[in-house]
Amino acid sequence: NYDGQLQWELLQWQTHAGIQQTLADLNRLLIDEKPLHQLDFSGEGFEWIDCQNAHESVLGFLRKSYDQGQSEHLLVCLNFTPVVRPYRMGVPQAGEYVEIFNSDAAKYGGSGVTNQGPLNADGQIPYHGQVASLELTLPPLGAVILKPAPQRN
């Protein structure tokens, strides 16, 4: 009802509070992660990784940024089915990736199917036209965002 006010009293239920937390975290990611906003109006800020998997209803793409000669990217993976999916996804660099968002996290009211700890992208297994790939778990009807872990010295 556009004439009414928001029903703030609904936040007393976990499912409604979970949606509020989801939106807050997505807004924070949009601000904090350059690949999600820097090249919004340029084709250089987006790259399909896996857009051909109609059978399993999975999509994967990169969001990119460039700052002072340095490039950054985030991997976004979407599962449009109600089943948990182990999945191999191509990535542009080998090394560790960490999950920075998972729509199925318990704090959002989800079932808690998440990727714990860093995921290792293997440079010996190119996939989807990328130089490396990683194995991840895609939650049912969920979205996952992964970021390369900072390099350890």
C-alpha angles and dihedrals in degrees: 000000000000091000093057136070129257112276097240092169088072089073088080087080118075095228092058093042088050092057090049090051091047092055093045092052093046090050090050091050091050090055098040102041114068095199089065095059116006099084099027093135097044131076088225090074095063136053130173114230101173119006099139102072102103090145093065095025095232129144129188130183143158129238112203142193136184123207125173093336093314121113126206131186142186125206115222118194125185129193113196096186130085093240132088109251128201101208142180114219128184118238132188096238139032121238138069125332126192128206110243097173135021119172090205095061114131091239088065093049093262129135093260100248099154139147107253121209126352119324117223116230106209115220090198092065111059113190140174089014092301127120095241141017141204137205115234139164116245113206121227112277087351148136126221128189119197129190129194109257117243112269113259118223 
